[in-house]
Amino acid sequence: MEKKVIRGTNVPQSFLPFSPGLKCGDFVFISGQASVDKAGNIVKDSFAAECRRSFENLRLILQAAGLGFEDVVQVRNYVGKEEYLAEFNAIYKEFFGEPYPARTTLIGCLGELLKFEVDVVAYDKK
């Protein structure tokens, strides 16, 4: 199977060894997106701001693949603390609508560096 790396001029860069997104067949696998700027530097902020920045970074990679949030079929969310969960669910609905993608949410697994991270699988039906 051919693997195509998804990159774009607006896609945040990383210092780590991974592809921002990888298209395999009709599926696009997008690596964890966090609150980073275009150069890949972590931007610390409130939970809400970090969460929204992570989703906006995800949007940039989806767009580079010619896709949108409506094409996402699975989401894995990493929420820093349980106290953020209600706020996270409200923000999540700003980006995803019904029918919602399949979803897993892990809580308390990010340490002190990040408050939120998200990775997804999208389906390219084109």
N, CA, C and O atoms as a MOPAC input file, in Angstrom:
PM7 MOZYME 1SCF
protein

 N      0.84200 1    -1.17700 1     0.00000 1
 C      0.00000 1     0.00000 1     0.00000 1
 C      0.89000 1     1.24400 1     0.00000 1
 O      1.87200 1     1.32600 1     0.73700 1
 N      0.52700 1     2.19000 1    -0.83000 1
 C      1.27600 1     3.44200 1    -0.89400 1
 C      0.91000 1     4.32300 1     0.29600 1
 O     -0.25300 1     4.40800 1     0.69000 1
 N      1.92100 1     4.97400 1     0.85900 1
 C      1.71800 1     5.92000 1     1.95300 1
 C      2.11100 1     7.30300 1     1.45200 1
 O      3.20500 1     7.49200 1     0.92000 1
 N      1.21500 1     8.26600 1     1.62400 1
 C      1.48900 1     9.63800 1     1.20100 1
 C      1.48100 1    10.53400 1     2.43300 1
 O      0.49100 1    10.58500 1     3.16300 1
 N      2.58800 1    11.24300 1     2.66300 1
 C      2.68200 1    12.15200 1     3.79900 1
 C      1.86800 1    13.40800 1     3.50100 1
 O      1.97300 1    13.98100 1     2.41600 1
 N      1.06000 1    13.82700 1     4.46300 1
 C      0.26400 1    15.04600 1     4.34100 1
 C      1.04200 1    16.17900 1     4.99200 1
 O      1.32400 1    16.16300 1     6.19000 1
 N      1.37800 1    17.15800 1     4.16700 1
 C      2.07700 1    18.35700 1     4.64500 1
 C      1.39700 1    19.55900 1     4.00700 1
 O      0.62800 1    19.41300 1     3.05600 1
 N      1.67500 1    20.72200 1     4.52000 1
 C      1.15000 1    21.95000 1     3.93600 1
 C      1.90900 1    23.13500 1     4.48000 1
 O      2.55900 1    23.03700 1     5.52000 1
 N      1.83400 1    24.25200 1     3.78900 1
 C      2.58800 1    25.42900 1     4.22100 1
 C      2.11400 1    25.94100 1     5.57300 1
 O      2.90300 1    26.52900 1     6.31200 1
 N      0.85100 1    25.73400 1     5.91500 1
 C      0.32400 1    26.20600 1     7.19700 1
 C      0.33900 1    25.14800 1     8.28900 1
 O      0.00600 1    25.43900 1     9.43800 1
 N      0.72100 1    23.92500 1     7.94600 1
 C      0.73200 1    22.83300 1     8.91700 1
 C      1.88500 1    23.03700 1     9.89800 1
 O      3.02200 1    23.23500 1     9.47000 1
 N      1.61300 1    22.99200 1    11.21300 1
 C      2.68900 1    23.15100 1    12.19100 1
 C      3.79800 1    22.11900 1    11.98200 1
 O      3.53500 1    20.95300 1    11.68600 1
 N      5.02500 1    22.56700 1    12.14000 1
 C      6.18700 1    21.69100 1    12.01600 1
 C      6.44100 1    21.01800 1    13.36000 1
 O      5.92200 1    21.44900 1    14.39000 1
 N      7.23800 1    19.96600 1    13.33800 1
 C      7.59100 1    19.27800 1    14.57900 1
 C      9.07700 1    18.98800 1    14.59600 1
 O      9.71000 1    18.79700 1    13.55800 1
 N      9.61100 1    18.95900 1    15.79400 1
 C     11.01100 1    18.58100 1    15.98800 1
 C     11.12900 1    17.06400 1    16.14900 1
 O     12.23500 1    16.52700 1    16.18800 1
 N     10.00300 1    16.38400 1    16.24000 1
 C      9.97600 1    14.95300 1    16.51800 1
 C      9.82800 1    14.14700 1    15.22900 1
 O      9.34100 1    14.66600 1    14.22500 1
 N     10.24600 1    12.87700 1    15.25300 1
 C     10.21000 1    12.05500 1    14.03700 1
 C      8.83700 1    11.42200 1    13.77600 1
 O      8.62000 1    10.25000 1    14.08500 1
 N      7.91400 1    12.20200 1    13.20600 1
 C      6.62100 1    11.66500 1    12.78800 1
 C      6.06400 1    12.52300 1    11.65900 1
 O      6.45500 1    13.67700 1    11.48700 1
 N      5.15300 1    11.94500 1    10.89900 1
 C      4.45800 1    12.67000 1     9.83300 1
 C      3.22800 1    13.34900 1    10.42500 1
 O      2.54200 1    12.74800 1    11.25200 1
 N      2.92900 1    14.58900 1    10.02300 1
 C      1.71200 1    15.23800 1    10.51800 1
 C      0.46800 1    14.42900 1    10.17400 1
 O     -0.44000 1    14.27900 1    10.99300 1
 N      0.44300 1    13.91700 1     8.96200 1
 C     -0.65700 1    13.07600 1     8.51200 1
 C     -0.14200 1    12.09000 1     7.49000 1
 O      0.85700 1    12.34600 1     6.81700 1
 N     -0.81500 1    10.97100 1     7.37300 1
 C     -0.39000 1     9.92600 1     6.44000 1
 C     -1.63800 1     9.35800 1     5.76900 1
 O     -2.53400 1     8.84000 1     6.43500 1
 N     -1.68200 1     9.46300 1     4.43400 1
 C     -2.80500 1     8.89600 1     3.67900 1
 C     -2.43600 1     7.49500 1     3.23900 1
 O     -1.40700 1     7.28200 1     2.59700 1
 N     -3.28000 1     6.54500 1     3.58800 1
 C     -3.11000 1     5.13600 1     3.21100 1
 C     -4.44100 1     4.67600 1     2.63800 1
 O     -5.42000 1     4.53000 1     3.37000 1
 N     -4.47900 1     4.45000 1     1.33600 1
 C     -5.74600 1     4.10600 1     0.70200 1
 C     -6.70900 1     5.26500 1     0.83500 1
 O     -6.36800 1     6.40000 1     0.50200 1
 N     -7.91800 1     4.98700 1     1.32100 1
 C     -8.93200 1     6.02700 1     1.48500 1
 C     -8.91300 1     6.66700 1     2.87400 1
 O     -9.74500 1     7.52400 1     3.17100 1
 N     -7.97600 1     6.26200 1     3.72100 1
 C     -7.92800 1     6.77700 1     5.08300 1
 C     -6.75400 1     7.72800 1     5.27700 1
 O     -5.69100 1     7.55500 1     4.68100 1
 N     -6.96600 1     8.73300 1     6.12100 1
 C     -5.91200 1     9.67200 1     6.50100 1
 C     -5.76700 1     9.59100 1     8.01400 1
 O     -6.72200 1     9.81500 1     8.75800 1
 N     -4.55800 1     9.26600 1     8.45400 1
 C     -4.23500 1     9.14900 1     9.87400 1
 C     -3.47800 1    10.40900 1    10.26700 1
 O     -2.42600 1    10.70700 1     9.70300 1
 N     -4.01300 1    11.15000 1    11.23600 1
 C     -3.38800 1    12.40800 1    11.63600 1
 C     -2.81400 1    12.25800 1    13.03600 1
 O     -3.50500 1    11.87800 1    13.98200 1
 N     -1.52300 1    12.57000 1    13.13500 1
 C     -0.79800 1    12.46700 1    14.40600 1
 C     -1.36300 1    13.43800 1    15.43200 1
 O     -2.08500 1    14.37500 1    15.09200 1
 N     -1.02200 1    13.19700 1    16.68500 1
 C     -1.49000 1    14.03200 1    17.77600 1
 C     -1.19200 1    15.49900 1    17.55100 1
 O     -0.06100 1    15.87800 1    17.24800 1
 N     -2.22100 1    16.32400 1    17.70200 1
 C     -2.09600 1    17.76900 1    17.55900 1
 C     -2.30600 1    18.41400 1    18.91600 1
 O     -3.24000 1    18.09700 1    19.65200 1
 N     -1.39800 1    19.33200 1    19.21500 1
 C     -1.43400 1    20.00900 1    20.50700 1
 C     -1.40700 1    21.51600 1    20.27900 1
 O     -1.47300 1    21.98600 1    19.14300 1
 N     -1.31200 1    22.24800 1    21.35000 1
 C     -1.25700 1    23.70300 1    21.29000 1
 C      0.16400 1    24.13200 1    20.93200 1
 O      0.96400 1    24.47500 1    21.80300 1
 N      0.46200 1    24.10600 1    19.61700 1
 C      1.78200 1    24.52800 1    19.13200 1
 C      1.60400 1    25.58500 1    18.05300 1
 O      0.56900 1    25.65100 1    17.39000 1
 N      2.64400 1    26.41800 1    17.88900 1
 C      2.61600 1    27.40400 1    16.81400 1
 C      3.13000 1    26.77600 1    15.52800 1
 O      3.44800 1    25.58700 1    15.49800 1
 N      3.21500 1    27.56500 1    14.47300 1
 C      3.60800 1    27.04800 1    13.15800 1
 C      4.99900 1    26.41800 1    13.17800 1
 O      5.27600 1    25.49100 1    12.41700 1
 N      5.87600 1    26.92600 1    14.05600 1
 C      7.24000 1    26.39300 1    14.15500 1
 C      7.32000 1    25.16200 1    15.04500 1
 O      8.38700 1    24.55900 1    15.16000 1
 N      6.21200 1    24.77500 1    15.67900 1
 C      6.20300 1    23.58800 1    16.51900 1
 C      6.48700 1    23.85800 1    17.98300 1
 O      6.66700 1    22.92100 1    18.76000 1
 N      6.53000 1    25.13200 1    18.37600 1
 C      6.76500 1    25.48200 1    19.77600 1
 C      5.45700 1    25.40000 1    20.55900 1
 O      4.41500 1    25.85900 1    20.09100 1
 N      5.51700 1    24.81900 1    21.74100 1
 C      4.32500 1    24.69600 1    22.58300 1
 C      3.86400 1    26.08200 1    23.02000 1
 O      4.66800 1    26.90900 1    23.44900 1
 N      2.55400 1    26.32500 1    22.90400 1
 C      1.95000 1    27.57900 1    23.33800 1
 C      1.09700 1    27.26600 1    24.56000 1
 O      0.02800 1    26.66700 1    24.44700 1
 N      1.58100 1    27.67900 1    25.73400 1
 C      0.85100 1    27.42000 1    26.98100 1
 C     -0.22700 1    28.48400 1    27.15700 1
 O      0.00100 1    29.66600 1    26.90200 1
 N     -1.40600 1    28.04500 1    27.59900 1
 C     -2.53700 1    28.94700 1    27.75100 1
 C     -3.56700 1    28.25500 1    28.64200 1
 O     -3.26700 1    27.24000 1    29.27100 1
 N     -4.77000 1    28.80100 1    28.69300 1
 C     -5.85300 1    28.14700 1    29.42900 1
 C     -6.20600 1    26.83500 1    28.73300 1
 O     -5.82100 1    26.61300 1    27.58500 1
 N     -6.93200 1    25.97600 1    29.42700 1
 C     -7.34400 1    24.72600 1    28.79000 1
 C     -8.13000 1    25.00900 1    27.51700 1
 O     -7.85800 1    24.41300 1    26.47500 1
 N     -9.10200 1    25.91400 1    27.59200 1
 C     -9.94600 1    26.20400 1    26.42700 1
 C     -9.10900 1    26.67600 1    25.24500 1
 O     -9.32700 1    26.22600 1    24.11900 1
 N     -8.16800 1    27.56400 1    25.47800 1
 C     -7.33100 1    28.08700 1    24.38900 1
 C     -6.43900 1    26.99700 1    23.80800 1
 O     -6.27800 1    26.91300 1    22.59100 1
 N     -5.85500 1    26.16100 1    24.67000 1
 C     -5.00800 1    25.07000 1    24.17000 1
 C     -5.83600 1    24.06000 1    23.38100 1
 O     -5.38800 1    23.55700 1    22.35000 1
 N     -7.02900 1    23.76600 1    23.85700 1
 C     -7.90400 1    22.81100 1    23.18400 1
 C     -8.28700 1    23.33800 1    21.80100 1
 O     -8.18900 1    22.61600 1    20.80900 1
 N     -8.72200 1    24.59200 1    21.73700 1
 C     -9.11700 1    25.16800 1    20.44500 1
 C     -7.93200 1    25.26000 1    19.48500 1
 O     -8.09100 1    24.99400 1    18.29400 1
 N     -6.75300 1    25.62800 1    19.97500 1
 C     -5.57000 1    25.69900 1    19.10700 1
 C     -5.24200 1    24.30800 1    18.55900 1
 O     -4.86100 1    24.17600 1    17.39600 1
 N     -5.38700 1    23.28500 1    19.37900 1
 C     -5.13600 1    21.90900 1    18.92600 1
 C     -6.09400 1    21.52900 1    17.80300 1
 O     -5.67900 1    20.95000 1    16.79900 1
 N     -7.37400 1    21.85300 1    17.97200 1
 C     -8.35900 1    21.55200 1    16.93100 1
 C     -8.10900 1    22.38300 1    15.66900 1
 O     -8.32500 1    21.89700 1    14.55900 1
 N     -7.66000 1    23.62200 1    15.82800 1
 C     -7.34200 1    24.44200 1    14.65200 1
 C     -6.13200 1    23.86700 1    13.91100 1
 O     -6.10300 1    23.87600 1    12.68100 1
 N     -5.13900 1    23.37000 1    14.64400 1
 C     -4.00300 1    22.71000 1    13.99300 1
 C     -4.46900 1    21.45800 1    13.25600 1
 O     -3.99700 1    21.16200 1    12.15900 1
 N     -5.38900 1    20.73500 1    13.86100 1
 C     -5.97400 1    19.57000 1    13.20100 1
 C     -6.67500 1    19.99100 1    11.91000 1
 O     -6.55300 1    19.31900 1    10.88600 1
 N     -7.40800 1    21.10100 1    11.96100 1
 C     -8.10600 1    21.60700 1    10.77300 1
 C     -7.11400 1    21.86900 1     9.62800 1
 O     -7.40500 1    21.56000 1     8.47300 1
 N     -5.94500 1    22.43700 1     9.95100 1
 C     -4.93900 1    22.73700 1     8.92300 1
 C     -4.46700 1    21.47400 1     8.21100 1
 O     -4.27000 1    21.48000 1     6.99600 1
 N     -4.28600 1    20.39900 1     8.95900 1
 C     -3.83300 1    19.14200 1     8.34400 1
 C     -4.96400 1    18.51700 1     7.53300 1
 O     -4.73800 1    18.01600 1     6.43200 1
 N     -6.17200 1    18.54600 1     8.06900 1
 C     -7.31700 1    18.04700 1     7.30200 1
 C     -7.44100 1    18.81000 1     5.98200 1
 O     -7.65100 1    18.20000 1     4.93400 1
 N     -7.31500 1    20.13300 1     6.02700 1
 C     -7.41000 1    20.94200 1     4.81100 1
 C     -6.29600 1    20.60000 1     3.83000 1
 O     -6.52600 1    20.55800 1     2.62100 1
 N     -5.08600 1    20.35600 1     4.34200 1
 C     -3.96800 1    19.98000 1     3.46900 1
 C     -4.25500 1    18.66500 1     2.74800 1
 O     -3.72400 1    18.41200 1     1.66600 1
 N     -5.09900 1    17.83100 1     3.35500 1
 C     -5.49100 1    16.55600 1     2.74300 1
 C     -6.76100 1    16.69900 1     1.90200 1
 O     -7.23700 1    15.72200 1     1.32400 1
 N     -7.31200 1    17.92400 1     1.83300 1
 C     -8.54800 1    18.14300 1     1.08800 1
 C     -9.78200 1    17.68600 1     1.83700 1
 O    -10.80500 1    17.38200 1     1.22300 1
 N     -9.69700 1    17.63500 1     3.16100 1
 C    -10.78200 1    17.11600 1     3.99800 1
 C    -11.21800 1    18.14700 1     5.03200 1
 O    -10.61900 1    19.21500 1     5.15300 1
 N    -12.26500 1    17.81400 1     5.77300 1
 C    -12.75000 1    18.65300 1     6.85400 1
 C    -13.16000 1    17.79900 1     8.04600 1
 O    -13.03600 1    16.57500 1     8.01300 1
 N    -13.64500 1    18.44300 1     9.08900 1
 C    -14.06000 1    17.71500 1    10.29100 1
 C    -15.17300 1    16.70900 1    10.00000 1
 O    -15.28600 1    15.68900 1    10.68000 1
 N    -15.98500 1    16.99500 1     8.99700 1
 C    -17.07400 1    16.07600 1     8.65200 1
 C    -16.56000 1    14.75000 1     8.09600 1
 O    -17.31500 1    13.78100 1     8.01900 1
 N    -15.28500 1    14.69400 1     7.70700 1
 C    -14.69000 1    13.46800 1     7.16500 1
 C    -14.01500 1    12.60800 1     8.23400 1
 O    -13.55000 1    11.50700 1     7.94200 1
 N    -13.96100 1    13.10500 1     9.46200 1
 C    -13.30900 1    12.37600 1    10.55500 1
 C    -14.22300 1    11.24500 1    11.01600 1
 O    -15.41000 1    11.45300 1    11.26800 1
 N    -13.65000 1    10.03900 1    11.12300 1
 C    -14.43400 1     8.87000 1    11.53900 1
 C    -14.05500 1     8.36700 1    12.93200 1
 O    -14.82900 1     7.64700 1    13.56300 1
 N    -12.86300 1     8.74200 1    13.41500 1
 C    -12.44700 1     8.33800 1    14.75800 1
 C    -11.60500 1     9.44600 1    15.37100 1
 O    -10.76700 1    10.05000 1    14.70100 1
 N    -11.83900 1     9.70600 1    16.65900 1
 C    -11.10300 1    10.73800 1    17.39100 1
 C    -10.58700 1    10.14300 1    18.69200 1
 O    -11.31600 1     9.45300 1    19.40400 1
 N     -9.32100 1    10.41900 1    18.99400 1
 C     -8.75700 1    10.10000 1    20.31100 1
 C     -8.36000 1    11.42500 1    20.94400 1
 O     -7.58300 1    12.19200 1    20.37500 1
 N     -8.90500 1    11.68500 1    22.12900 1
 C     -8.64700 1    12.92000 1    22.85500 1
 C     -7.86500 1    12.60200 1    24.11700 1
 O     -8.12200 1    11.60400 1    24.79200 1
 N     -6.91800 1    13.45300 1    24.42000 1
 C     -6.10500 1    13.31100 1    25.62000 1
 C     -6.31600 1    14.58600 1    26.43500 1
 O     -5.82800 1    15.65500 1    26.06600 1
 N     -7.04300 1    14.46700 1    27.54000 1
 C     -7.40600 1    15.60500 1    28.37000 1
 C     -6.56300 1    15.55100 1    29.63700 1
 O     -6.52500 1    14.53100 1    30.32500 1
 N     -5.88600 1    16.66000 1    29.93800 1
 C     -4.91900 1    16.68700 1    31.03100 1
 C     -5.48600 1    16.36900 1    32.40400 1
 O     -4.86300 1    15.64600 1    33.18100 1
 N     -6.66500 1    16.90600 1    32.71000 1
 C     -7.24500 1    16.71200 1    34.04200 1
 C     -8.75000 1    16.47600 1    33.92800 1
 O     -9.40300 1    16.99400 1    33.02200 1
 N     -9.28200 1    15.69800 1    34.84600 1
 C    -10.71700 1    15.40100 1    34.85000 1
 C    -11.55000 1    16.67500 1    34.95100 1
 O    -12.64300 1    16.75100 1    34.38800 1
 N    -11.03900 1    17.67100 1    35.66400 1
 C    -11.79500 1    18.92500 1    35.83400 1
 C    -12.01900 1    19.66400 1    34.51100 1
 O    -12.87700 1    20.54400 1    34.44400 1
 N    -11.27300 1    19.32700 1    33.46600 1
 C    -11.43500 1    19.95600 1    32.14900 1
 C    -12.51300 1    19.28000 1    31.29900 1
 O    -12.86100 1    19.79300 1    30.23600 1
 N    -13.04100 1    18.15600 1    31.74100 1
 C    -13.87700 1    17.31700 1    30.88200 1
 C    -15.15100 1    18.01600 1    30.38300 1
 O    -15.46700 1    17.91900 1    29.19700 1
 N    -15.87700 1    18.70400 1    31.24100 1
 C    -17.10600 1    19.38300 1    30.80800 1
 C    -16.78400 1    20.47000 1    29.78300 1
 O    -17.48000 1    20.61000 1    28.77700 1
 N    -15.73100 1    21.23200 1    30.04500 1
 C    -15.31600 1    22.27900 1    29.10900 1
 C    -14.88700 1    21.66200 1    27.77700 1
 O    -15.20500 1    22.18700 1    26.71000 1
 N    -14.17000 1    20.55500 1    27.85000 1
 C    -13.74500 1    19.86300 1    26.63500 1
 C    -14.94700 1    19.44600 1    25.79200 1
 O    -14.96700 1    19.67900 1    24.58300 1
 N    -15.94700 1    18.83100 1    26.41900 1
 C    -17.11800 1    18.36400 1    25.67100 1
 C    -17.84800 1    19.51400 1    24.97500 1
 O    -18.35200 1    19.34100 1    23.86500 1
 N    -17.90800 1    20.67500 1    25.61000 1
 C    -18.53900 1    21.84100 1    24.98300 1
 C    -17.72600 1    22.30700 1    23.77400 1
 O    -18.29600 1    22.60900 1    22.72500 1
 N    -16.40700 1    22.36700 1    23.91200 1
 C    -15.54100 1    22.79000 1    22.80400 1
 C    -15.58900 1    21.77100 1    21.67500 1
 O    -15.60700 1    22.14800 1    20.50300 1
 N    -15.61000 1    20.50200 1    22.00800 1
 C    -15.66500 1    19.42800 1    21.01100 1
 C    -16.83700 1    19.64300 1    20.05400 1
 O    -16.70500 1    19.43800 1    18.84700 1
 N    -17.98200 1    20.05700 1    20.59600 1
 C    -19.18000 1    20.27100 1    19.77900 1
 C    -19.04700 1    21.47700 1    18.85100 1
 O    -19.82100 1    21.60700 1    17.90300 1
 N    -18.07900 1    22.36300 1    19.10600 1
 C    -17.82000 1    23.47600 1    18.19300 1
 C    -17.19700 1    22.98000 1    16.88700 1
 O    -17.31700 1    23.63200 1    15.85000 1
 N    -16.53900 1    21.83300 1    16.94200 1
 C    -15.79400 1    21.32200 1    15.79300 1
 C    -16.44000 1    20.10000 1    15.14700 1
 O    -16.29100 1    19.88500 1    13.94400 1
 N    -17.15100 1    19.30500 1    15.92900 1
 C    -17.77100 1    18.08100 1    15.41700 1
 C    -19.27800 1    18.13800 1    15.61700 1
 O    -19.77000 1    18.57800 1    16.65600 1
 N    -20.00100 1    17.68000 1    14.59700 1
 C    -21.45300 1    17.60700 1    14.67700 1
 C    -21.92400 1    16.18700 1    14.43100 1
 O    -21.12700 1    15.28600 1    14.16600 1
 N    -23.22800 1    16.00400 1    14.52300 1
 C    -23.80400 1    14.68000 1    14.29400 1
 C    -23.78900 1    14.34300 1    12.81300 1
 O    -23.97300 1    15.24700 1    11.99900 1
 N    -23.58500 1    13.12700 1    12.42800 1
 C    -23.24200 1    12.02300 1    13.31700 1
 C    -21.80200 1    12.17000 1    13.81100 1
 O    -20.87700 1    12.35600 1    13.02100 1
 N    -21.63300 1    12.08500 1    15.11800 1
 C    -20.30300 1    12.23900 1    15.70300 1
 C    -19.40400 1    11.07400 1    15.31600 1
 O    -19.88000 1     9.95600 1    15.12100 1
 N    -18.08900 1    11.33600 1    15.20300 1
 C    -17.15300 1    10.23400 1    14.95400 1
 C    -17.08900 1     9.30100 1    16.16600 1
 O    -17.47900 1     9.67700 1    17.27200 1
 N    -16.59900 1     8.09500 1    15.94600 1
 C    -16.26500 1     7.21900 1    17.07600 1
 C    -15.22800 1     7.96300 1    17.91600 1
 O    -14.41700 1     8.71200 1    17.37100 1
 N    -15.24400 1     7.76700 1    19.23400 1
 C    -14.39500 1     8.60600 1    20.08200 1
 C    -13.89900 1     7.86000 1    21.30600 1
 O    -14.61700 1     7.06600 1    21.91500 1
 N    -12.64800 1     8.14000 1    21.64700 1
 C    -12.05000 1     7.69700 1    22.90100 1
 C    -11.47100 1     8.92900 1    23.56900 1
 O    -10.85800 1     9.76400 1    22.90400 1
 N    -11.65700 1     9.05400 1    24.88000 1
 C    -11.08500 1    10.17500 1    25.62100 1
 C    -10.31300 1     9.62200 1    26.80600 1
 O    -10.86700 1     8.92800 1    27.65900 1
 N     -9.02800 1     9.94100 1    26.84600 1
 C     -8.16900 1     9.52800 1    27.95700 1
 C     -7.91100 1    10.74800 1    28.83200 1
 O     -7.67900 1    11.84500 1    28.32500 1
 N     -7.95200 1    10.55400 1    30.13600 1
 C     -7.81100 1    11.66600 1    31.07300 1
 C     -6.58600 1    11.45800 1    31.94700 1
 O     -6.33000 1    10.35200 1    32.42300 1
 N     -5.82300 1    12.54000 1    32.15500 1
 C     -4.70000 1    12.52100 1    33.08700 1
 C     -3.44400 1    11.84300 1    32.58700 1
 O     -2.66400 1    11.32900 1    33.38800 1
 N     -3.22900 1    11.82900 1    31.29600 1
 C     -2.07900 1    11.09200 1    30.75100 1
 C     -1.04500 1    11.99200 1    30.07900 1
 O     -0.15100 1    11.48400 1    29.40300 1
 N     -1.13900 1    13.30900 1    30.24400 1
 C     -0.25400 1    14.22200 1    29.50700 1
 C      0.88400 1    14.81000 1    30.33200 1
 O      1.73400 1    15.50800 1    29.77800 1
 N      0.92800 1    14.55700 1    31.60600 1
 C      1.95700 1    15.19100 1    32.42500 1
 C      1.67200 1    16.68300 1    32.55100 1
 O      0.51800 1    17.10500 1    32.47600 1
 N      2.71200 1    17.47500 1    32.74100 1
 C      2.54300 1    18.91600 1    32.95200 1
 C      2.77000 1    19.74700 1    31.69300 1
 O      2.48500 1    20.94400 1    31.69000 1
 N      3.27200 1    19.14000 1    30.63300 1
 C      3.65400 1    19.88900 1    29.43300 1
 C      2.44700 1    20.39000 1    28.63600 1
 O      2.46400 1    21.51600 1    28.14000 1
 N      1.41400 1    19.57600 1    28.50900 1
 C      0.23600 1    19.91600 1    27.70700 1
 C     -1.03600 1    19.75000 1    28.52700 1
 O     -1.07600 1    18.98000 1    29.48600 1
 N     -2.07300 1    20.48200 1    28.13600 1
 C     -3.39000 1    20.31100 1    28.75500 1
 C     -4.31400 1    19.47500 1    27.87000 1
 O     -5.30900 1    18.92700 1    28.34300 1
 N     -3.96900 1    19.37900 1    26.55600 1
 C     -4.83500 1    18.67600 1    25.61800 1
 C     -4.04400 1    18.25200 1    24.38600 1
 O     -3.09500 1    18.92100 1    23.97600 1
 N     -4.45400 1    17.12500 1    23.80300 1
 C     -3.91900 1    16.66400 1    22.52500 1
 C     -5.00900 1    15.83300 1    21.84700 1
 O     -5.84400 1    15.22700 1    22.51800 1
 N     -4.99300 1    15.81000 1    20.52000 1
 C     -6.00600 1    15.06400 1    19.76800 1
 C     -5.37600 1    14.42600 1    18.54000 1
 O     -4.55900 1    15.05100 1    17.86400 1
 N     -5.75100 1    13.17800 1    18.24500 1
 C     -5.37500 1    12.55800 1    16.97200 1
 C     -6.62600 1    11.94800 1    16.35900 1
 O     -7.56000 1    11.58100 1    17.07200 1
 N     -6.64000 1    11.84100 1    15.03000 1
 C     -7.85000 1    11.37200 1    14.34800 1
 C     -7.52300 1    10.46800 1    13.17200 1
 O     -6.39200 1    10.40500 1    12.69100 1
 N     -8.56000 1     9.77300 1    12.73100 1
 C     -8.56000 1     9.05100 1    11.46100 1
 C     -9.70900 1     9.64200 1    10.65000 1
 O    -10.83300 1     9.75400 1    11.13800 1
 N     -9.41300 1    10.01800 1     9.41000 1
 C    -10.43700 1    10.56000 1     8.51200 1
 C    -10.57600 1     9.64300 1     7.30300 1
 O     -9.65500 1     8.90300 1     6.95700 1
 N    -11.73000 1     9.70500 1     6.67500 1
 C    -12.01000 1     8.89500 1     5.49500 1
 C    -12.19400 1     9.82000 1     4.29900 1
 O    -13.02500 1    10.72800 1     4.32100 1
 N    -11.40600 1     9.57500 1     3.25500 1
 C    -11.47600 1    10.38200 1     2.03800 1
 C    -12.38000 1     9.66900 1     1.04200 1
 O    -11.94300 1     8.75900 1     0.33700 1
 N    -13.63000 1    10.08100 1     0.98600 1
 C    -14.62200 1     9.40600 1     0.14100 1
 C    -14.58400 1     9.85900 1    -1.31100 1
 O    -15.41000 1     9.43000 1    -2.11600 1
 N    -13.63700 1    10.71700 1    -1.65200 1
 C    -13.55900 1    11.25700 1    -3.02300 1
 C    -13.05400 1    10.23600 1    -4.00100 1
 O    -12.93100 1    10.52800 1    -5.19000 1

